Amino acid sequence: MKKITTGIVAHVDAGKTTLSEAMLYEAGNLRKLGRVDNGDAFLDTDNLEKKRGITIFSHEAQVKTDSLKLTLLDTPGHMDFVTQTESVLSVLDYAILVISAADGVTSYTKTLWNLLNRNQVPTFIFVNKMDSPDADKKKILTDIQGNLSDSSFDFSKIDDSLYENLATVNEDLLDEYLNKGELDQDEIRKMISQRQVFPVYFGSALKLNGIKEFIQGFEDWTEEEKYSDEFSARVFKISHDEQGNRLTWVKVLGGRLKAKTELLADEKIDQIRSYDGSKYEVLPEAHAGEIVTLTGLKTTYPGQGIETADKSNIIRPVLTYRLNPENNDIYACLDALKILEDEDSTLKLTWSQELQEIHLQVMGEIQLEILGQILFDRFNLDVTFDQGNILYKETINKPIEAVGHFEPLRHYSEAHFLLEPGEEGSGLIFDSQVSLETLAKNYQHQIMTALKSKTHLGVLIGAPITDMKITLINGKASNVHTVGGDFREATYRGVRQGLMEAKTMGYCKLLEPWYDFTLTIPADQVGRAINDIQRMNGEFEMPDGQTQFVSITGSAPVAEMRDYVNEVRSYTHGEGSLECVVSGYRPCHNSEEIISRGKYDPVSDFDNTPNSVFCAHGAGFTVTWDKVPEFAHLEYQYPLD
């Protein structure tokens, strides 16, 4: 039996869970066909999902035929939960991208497509809701080929027309087809697995149209992965069961895994479970290619590689909110949110002991709304949230050398770094160019650990820094006085010192998140919409041709467009719609205003000081960041201009 792990991804309301239900039913794995709107869908197991009729958490089911065992991972469809979807992509053999015939390729569909491409996941496309009155098969296929890949072909009928299309993808296949008049099916499977070709199927999941053909397509056109005998695995989800047991969801990427073994340092697996909806069976061991759930582990996290590389998400939260505990104990709220932060990698928690405040970073208001409901349902905490702020970030646009020195009495460390601008979306990258003869391995390890363990803040408004490479280029220790923690202090102070130098030179840059949007409005409202987009400092493209409704695509700052959907509903009298997808960070359109409003004083931020400590006459003394180059014990390799 061929074993394949697949995940279903889609824009919200495209019919993703309905397709999962239909596949389970047609394969004979369900006796009764459930429905999302009735709250009895097999994969919407959570009460909150049943109540709202949407998928909020990823779930697992087993689709089994005589020749295929398909482990099916259903994922959330709303943009606010996209990082859960992104984590699932890292463990898939194949993906199913569901597109609604009524909506076509949306902005969020393109986001999902880009994530599938980044993770190099072979993809089958199912066009759902073909029973809708204006569904046009030819038009939809053209839309897919134009916006996703021109190598997307209709596989619902295997004939000469399909072979001719496939032959155009590869010159060797073209020669084969011209000579033989047919194509080798193994070659077709290979092209699909290598993302050279994307099979497209059409149907209606609710009416069970095209479902058997789609399952048969998976049997015919997929290849089983070949795995190593060496054990490795990847974590893609953390959750808790009804008894409060912490569950680590993994895919075994090689070898096998037995229960009661020590998987991580001082952490032993209690149980290995295989889930099918809300039910599970306990297994004595798991083999390569299987999706299983482990109990007993406390420090795992989504994207973690076990005996293999980690895979981190590229999509990050862009909004911040403050929690109002109302009549609840703030520490009870903090404990509950730490559990939810453990489960959801999009949720970022900041606790201020001094202010007794909890701040949250989230993707959007839907996630915040769901979060409030979960706090009430699971932890009996009825809380509210203050209006959120935009999560800005900072970077630099030119290289600069940074120095940190820490030398109070009986301590010693000095570290030099090169701060360089990175590519857009690259985050923070750390490296070392220092030989072990210059600085011992254990000290370099302390520096790298310090760089990775802290959220480094910029000096414009105190926002996290990003898109920067920090390279250790020199360092000095004392055989007598350097002790543990000295290089951590030198590292933190050094990065901030370099940022202060960069600010003086005009090298610092404030970044803000941007949306990619699709605005669909009646044709007579186009003028109003264009004026609004220009007012919001956005960019846009007009479609060719005019119809009753016009779809405008473009980009705009999140700060300007985040509440615009309410305006659209108002001036179009409910006929218009706005879809926004976070596309990344760009230079802030009103940075001077934001910096002025923030009134951030980096020198007064004592938790992130740019100053260094030197020693003279048996006592330590503080040297301000601008004087550090004069006092540094090692020469600058990149002196200021």
N, C-alpha and C positions, 0 to 999 in steps of 0.2 A: 504493500500500500504506500502510495506517495504521500509524504508529509510536508505540508506547506503552511507557513505562518503568514497571514495576510491581515491588513488593517483597512477599515473603511473610513475614508475621510471625505468631507463635503462641507459646503456652505450650509448654514442652519436652514432647516425646512426643505432641503433637497430630497429627503426621504431616505436618509442613511440607515437609521434604525429599522425602518420599514423594509428596506432591502435585506438587512440581516435577518429579520423575522421571516421574510419570504424564502430566503435561501435555506434556513433551518427547516422550514415547513416542507418545501419541495424535495429536500434531501431525505425526508422521513424522520428527521430528528425532533420534530414537534408534532403532537397530535392535533393541537388546536392553534389556529392562526390568531395571534394577538395583534392589538393595534395600539399605537402610541396615544391616540386621542382617547382611547378607552382606559388607558393606564395599566394595560395588561401585557405590554410587550415584554418578551422574554429577557431582553438585555437592559431594559430600563428598570433595574432592580431597586433603586433608591426611592424612598417615598417622595423626596423633593423632585426627582425626575418625573415620577408619575403625576405629581400635582401640576408641574409646569409643562409637561409634554415635550421636554427637550432633554438631550443627553448632556450631563454635566461632568460625569466621570467616565473614564475608559473602562470597558467591560470585556470579558472573554466568553466565547462560546465555541463549541466544536461542531463543525459541519462534516458529516461522515457519509461517504458513498462506498460502493463496493471497491473502488480503486483509489479513493482520495480521502485523506484526513486533513481537513482545513481548519487550523486554529484561527478563529476570527476575532479580531480585536476591534470593537466599536469605539469610536472616539467622539469627543464633543464637537459640535458644529459651530459654536459661537466663537468669534474672534477673541473674546476675553479669556477663553480657555485653550488658546492655540498651543501654549507650551506643553500641555498634557498630550496633545496630538503630536507635537514635535518629538517628545520623548518616546512615544510609541514607534515612530518612524525608524528609530535607530535599531529596532529588533525585527523588522519585517523582511520576509523573502520577496513578497509582492505586495502592492497596494491596490485598493479599489477606490478610484476617484468617482464620486457620484455627482452628476450634473443634472439639475432640474431643466427639463425641456422648456418650461415656462420662463426661466430666468437666464439660461445660457451660461456663458463663462463670466463670472462676476469678479470683482477685485479680490475677494477673499479666495476664490478658486485659483486665481493667479498666485496668490501668496502660498497656498498649499502646494501648487505645482512647483514653485521655486524651492520649497522645503523638500519635496520629493526628489528634486534634481540635486540639491545639496547633499542629501543622504544616499543618492544613487539607487533609489528604490524602483525596480521595474513596476510599471503601472498599467492596470486594466481600467478602462473608463466605461461606466454604466450611465447611460442617459435615461433618467427616470421621468415618470409622468408623461410618457408619450401618448397617454389617453386624453390629455388636455386638448381642447378644441383647436388651438392654433399651433400645435406641435408640428414642426416642419423638419423632417429628418435631414434633408439635404442642407438646409440653412444651418441647423445645429452643427452638423459635421464640418461645414465651412468655418463656423465660429470657432470650433475646437482647433482646427488646423491652423487658423490664422492667429489665435491667441495663445495656444499652448504648444503644439508641435505639428508641423506639416507631415510628420510620419505617423499620424493617428489615422487608422483605417478601419472601416466597417468590417468586422469579423463575423457578423451574424449570418453571412452567406459565403461559403468558401467556394469561389469560382475563378474563372480566368481574369475577371476584372480585379479581384483582390491580388492574385499572383502578379499581375502587371504592375500594380501599385507597389507591392513589396519589392519587386525586382528593381525599381527605380532607386531604392535606398542604398543598394550595395552593387558595385560594378561586377563583382564576381557572380552574384546572384543573377544579374541581368544577362550575363553570358550564358549561365546555366539555363535560364528560362528560354532564351532565344534558341538554344541548342536542343533542349529536351521538351519544352512546352509545359513544364511543371517545375515545382520547387521542392527540395528536400525539407520535410517537416522538422527535422532536427535543426536545420539552419534557421528556420523561422523561430523556433523556440529560443535559439541562441540569440537572435536579434532582439527578441522581446526581453530576455533576461539581461541583455547589455544596454537596454534603453535606446535601441535604435528604432524600434517599432512599438506602437502603443495600440493594442486592440480596443475597439470601441463596440459596445453592444447597446441595444435599445430595448426599452420595455416599460412596464408599469409594475412596480413592486406591490402596490396595493391590490392590483387586479391579477397578480401572479403572471403577467404577460412577460415572456422573454427570460424568465428566471431559470428554467431548466436548461435553456441554451447557454445561459451565462455560466452556470455551474459546469456544464459540459466543456465550455471554453477553458475553464481552469484545469480540468482534467487533461484536455488535449494540448494546451500551449504553455504549461509551466514545467520547470525543471526542479528536481529536488536538490537542495544545497549539499555539497560535499564538505564534511567537517573534519577537523583535525582530531587525533586521539588525545591531544593535550587538553586538559581542562581549562575552560575560560567561560565567562558569562558576562552579561550586561544587565544592570538594573534599569527599569524604565518606569517604575511606579512604586509609590509608598501609600499604603492605606491602613485602616484598622477594621477588624471584624466587629460583630455585635458584642463580643465579649471583651473588646478592648485590646486584643492581640495585635501587635504591629506586624503588618504583612509587607514583605519585600517581593515585588514581582520581577522575575528575571527571565531572560532567554539564555539557555545553555548553548554556547557557541562552539564548544568542543569538549570531547571527553564525556565524563559522566559525574554526577553529583549524588552522594549518599546522605541520608538523614543522619543526624547525631554527629556529623563531622564538623570540625572547626574550620569555618570558611574564612573568617577574618581573625585578627589577633584578639584572643580572649572572647570570641563570639562564636557560639555553636548553633547549628541549625537544629531546631526542635522537630519541626515537621516540614515535609515537602507536600504541597497540595496542588492538585490540578482542578481548576475551576471550570464549570460550565454554567454560565449565568450566576445565580446565587448559591448553587450547590457545588460541592467539591468532594473529591476522594483523596485520601492520604496515600502517597506513594513511598515505597522504600528507597527509590532512587530515580533520578531524572537523567535523560540521555540528550546528546547533542541534537539541537533543532527544536527542543521542547520548550514551551512556555510553562513555567511553574511559579508557585508562590511559596515563599519561605517564612517560617516563623522563628522567633528567637534572636533575630539580628536587630541591633539598636542604632547603628551608625551609618547604615547604607543610605544612598540618595539617588534620585533619578539621574541617569546618564553615567553612573559609576561603572567603570570597567573592572572586572575581577579577573586578574591575569591577562588583561587587555587594556587598551587605551580608553580613557573617559571620552564621552561625547557630550559637550555642553550645548545648551540651547542658544540660538542667536537672537531670539525675540525676548525682549525684556519689558518689565512694567514701565509705564511712562507717567503715571499719576500717583500722587500721594494724598492720603487722608488721615485725619486724626480721629481716634476712637473716643466716643463719649460713653463712659461706663454706666451712666444714669445712676441707678441705685445699687449697682453691682460692685463687688470688691474688684479693684483694679488688678490685683494680683491673680484673681481667678480668671479674669479676662486674658491676662498675659499668659497664664499656663495653657488655656484653651487655644489661644492663637499660636503658641509654639507647636502644639500638636498639629494644627492645620498648616502651619508653615512647613513642617516636616513632610506633610502629604503633598503639598502644592508648591512646585518650584517657582510659580509666578508671584506668589505671595511673599513679600519681603517685609520683615518686622523690625522696627527700631524702638527701643525702650529708653526713655530718659528718666533716670532715677531722680535727678534734681527736680524736674518738672512734674514727675509722676504722670507722664504722658506716653501713650502708645501711638506711633505713627506707622501707617501701612503703605506699601507700594503695591499697586494693583494695575491690571491691564485696562479696566474700565468699570463703568457703573453697574453693569449686569453682574460682573464678578463680585462687586461690593454688596449688591443686593442679595445674591446667593450666600455670601459669607455671613451676612447678618442673620439669615434664616437658619444656616447651619449652627451658628452659635446658640441660637434659641432652641433648635430641635435637639441637638446633641448634648449641649452643656447647660441648658436652661438659663442662658444669659441674654437678656433683652437689651440691646445696645443700639446706639445710633452713631453716625459718622458726620464729621464736619465736611463742608465743601472742600474738595481736594485742590491741590496745587499741581502744576506741571513739574515733572522730574527733569530738570536741566542737567547737563553734563558739561565738563570742561576738557579742553585739550590744548596743545600747542601747535604752532605752524612752522617753527624752526628749531633746530637742535640747540641744546645748551648743556653745559656741564654742571653737575650738582655735587655738593660736598656736605657731609655730615660728620661731626666730630663729637665724641663723648668721652670726657676725661675728668670726671670728679676724682677726688683723692682715692687712690688704689683701684682705679678703673682706666681702661684705655681702648679706644677704637676710632678709626677714621676710614670712611668709605667714600669713593668717588663714583659717580654715575654719569652716563650720557643719556639724557632725555631726548628722544626723537619722535617727531610726529609719525603716527602709523596710518595705515589705510583706513578709509571709512568703514566702520563696523568691525574693526579688528579687535576692539577691546584693549586690554593691557597684555603686553608680551614682555617677559623677563628673560634676561640672558646674562652671561658672564664671559668676559674676555681676559680674565686675570689668570695667570699661571699659578700652579700650586706652589712654585718656589717663592712667588711674591706673597701669597696669602693662602694659608693652610685650608684644606678641604672642609674641615668642620666649621671654620669661620665663614667660608663662602656658602655653606649649607644654611647657616644661621641667617645670612643676609637674604638668600633666596626665600627661605621660609617666612621671614619678616615681610618681604615684598608681597608674597601671596596671601598672607593672613590678615591683611588690613584693607579696609576701604579707603583708598587714598583720596583726599579731598583737594579740589582746586583752590585757587586763591582769589578768584573773582567774586564768587558768591558762596563758596564752600560746597559746591556740588561735586559729585564723584568724577574723577578723571577717567578718560577713556581714549581709545585710538592713539595709544602711545607705546613706544618701546623703551624700556628702562634697562640699560646694560651696565653691569658692574665693570668699571674700567681700571680701578686701582683700589688698593686697600692696605691698611697697616695695622698690625696688632703688637702687643707687648708680651714678651715671654713671661713677664712677672705679673703684670697688672690686669691683662685682659681676662674677663670672666664672663660667664653666661649672661646674656641679655645686653651686653655692651654694644654688640653690632646691631641688635634690634633697634636700640636708641639711635645709633649713628645712621641707620637706614631711614627710619622715619623722618628724622631731622633733615637728612640729605635731600630726600625727594622734595620736601617742602621748600628747602633753601633754593633748589634749582627752579622751582615754580615761581618763587618770588623774584629771582633774577629774570626769568622769562617775562614776568609781568612788567618789570621795569623796562625791558627791551621792547615791549609791545608784541610779544610772541604768544601770549595767552588768548584763547578763543572760547567763547561760550557757545554751546550747542543746545539745540532744542529738538524734540521729536516732531516728525512730520507724518501726516496721513497721506496715503494714496486714496482717492475718493472716486466714486461714481455717483453722480447726481442725475436722477431721472425726474423730469418735470414736464408739464404741458408746454407745447411749443410757444404759446403766447407769454410764457414767463421766462424765456431765455435771457432777455435783456436784464431783468432784475437779478437773475442768477449770476450773470457775468459781472455785474457791478459788485455783487456781494463777494465773489471770489477775488476780485481785484482789491477790494477793501480789506480782505483777510490776508493779503500778500501771497495769494495762491497762484499756481500755474495751471493752465487747462488746455484741452484740445476739444475742438468741436467735431462732431461726427459728420460724415458726408451725407448729404440729403436731409430733408426735413420730413418728419411724420407728425402724427398727432402728439406723440411724446418724444422728447429729445433726451439722450443720455450724454452728459458732459463728464469726461474723465480728466483727472488732474491730480495735483498735490497741493497741500496747504499745511501751515503750522497747526499742530494739535491745539495750541493755546488759543488760536483764533476760531477753529472749526468745531471744537468739542461740543458746543451747545447748539450748533447751527441746525441740527436735525429738527429742533422744535420750530425754528423759523420756517423751514421748508414746509413742514406740515401745515403751518398757519397760512402762508401766502399761496399755497397750492390747494388749500381747503381739503387736505388729506389725500390728494391725488399724487403728490410727489414723494420720492424716497431718496434717502442718502445712505450710502454704504461707505464706511471708512475703515481702512486697514493701516496699522502702524507700519511705515516703510523704513524707519530708521532715523538717525540723527543728522541734522544739517546745521550750518552756522545760524545762530539765532538772528531773527529778522529785526529784533528791537533790543539788542544786547545792552546798549547804554542805559535804556530805561530799566531793564531788569537788574543790572548791576547797581544802579543808583537806588532802586527801590529796596534791594537786599541789605544795603548798609553793612556789608560783611567786612570785618577787620581781621585779616588772617594772622596778624601778629598777636592779637588778643585771644586767639583760639588756642588756649594752653594745652588742649588735648592733641593739637596738631602743630606744635611750634616749629618754626623754621630756624630757630636759633640753635647754636651749638654750645657745648661746655668744654672749656680748656682748663688747664691747671698751671699755676705759677706760685712759687713760694709756699708749696705745701697746701694749697687751697684751690678748689675749683671756682671758676667764674664764668658767667654767661657772656658770649660774644654774639651780637646781633647778626642776622643772616647776611647783611650787606658787608660786614667786616670779616666774615669767615674766610674769604680768599686770602686776606692778608695774614691770617693766623694759621692757615692750613699747613700741616707738616709735609704733605706731598705736593709736588708741583702739579699745576693744572695742565692737562693734555689738550684741552680745547679752550684756550683763554678767550675771554670776552673781547669783542671787537672794540 
